[in-house]
Amino acid sequence: MTVQELFENTFGLSAETTSFAPGRVEFIGNHTDYNGGDVMGVAIDKGVFIAASKREDDEIHMVSTISDEVVMRRLSCLEKPLEGNNSWTNYPIGVICSLLKRDFNLPTGFNIAVASNLPVGAGLSSSAAIELSTLHAIMQLNGFDISKADMARIGRQSENEYVGIPSGILDQGTSSFGKEGSIIYINCKEEDFSVLATGKKLSLWIFNTDHKHSLVDSLYGQRHQECSEAFDYFKKLNPDLESICDLNLEVLQEHENNISLNMFKRTRHVITEHRRVHAVKEALNESDLNRVGKLLLGSHRSSQHDFENSIPELDFLVDTLIQQEGVLGARLSGGGFGGAVMALTVDSFESSQAEKVAEAYKDKFGENRQTTFFNTYASDGPRSIQSL
Ligand code: GLA
């Protein structure tokens, strides 16, 4: 069922507008965003569709393809996020709350239908995609003109303040600025977004582990906390320090014995990862994809051993992928503790090769744990969709 059909079946009339916003892969820059570092993301050709109309009252009615239930909230009473099965509605509602906090005038509520073609739990940021497609639809319905940077900020604000995840700007920035044939480069300290045309289309393969650590949100929060403790420690020594990404490795090493092993390893990951982002940018400028691939693998190893946000399934996929002909590099993409691996390949890498990787995964982890995969390319950001 398309999102427009879902809307019509639920609300009995056609939607006034239909929007789409893409999911993303984190190309490189693992956990650098909320540490004031640089990061590169790619908006993909899968994402979230929203069909929406204004209502005459202050109610917001939401339905999605994952459940028949229509969830209702009121504009005047949105303070509390929902828990349980209906918690997916916190993403559109979070956006509405951010708009209200920013003094946008929302005189009426909305009917909203949601559909997604992103694999669930793959760490491809369905949350940013639902936030930005909701925002895009509301902009169309209310005639709001909001810059791409502010769209990203509104999405992040709703995630941080309403949903309650202390994430950085990578997901919303990449989705908002997404452009075909381009990587989105974000200098997170300055919140400066650039769109880097890659020249040649980069072929990306996503392999979903179909496995998520049960504590994924709290582990993300724990890493965030460890990094901010490291920042506080080094800031005391050097009050001019703006982020741990700016720290010299030599300074970190001098303090190795004064800090915990975890603090040392997390900080080393963030410093070296920020440098790898710069190195990838340089290698892309020189069209040196082999070097890009090596840096992607270096990033995975650093996540695996220093940031410790990998899981055996992700490591297995990376290790298997890099042995295949035509794979230039592979790494976990996104928060970690589950989710997906992204591989950069030559154009001739084929589905039959991907199948082999999937077979090996099944052999290793058993029938019940299968990887799903797909090939994707950099795609455009939020937009209106006429008909599906
Ligand atoms: C998640 C967060 C991002 C970023 C990545 C890790 O995707 O939403 O902000 O921190 O993890 O790099």
Boltz pocket constraint, residues with backbone or C-beta under 6 A from the ligand:
constraints:
  - pocket:
      binder: B
      contacts: [[A, 26], [A, 29], [A, 30], [A, 31], [A, 32], [A, 33], [A, 34], [A, 123], [A, 125], [A, 167], [A, 168], [A, 169], [A, 170], [A, 171], [A, 334], [A, 335], [A, 336]]
      max_distance: 6.0
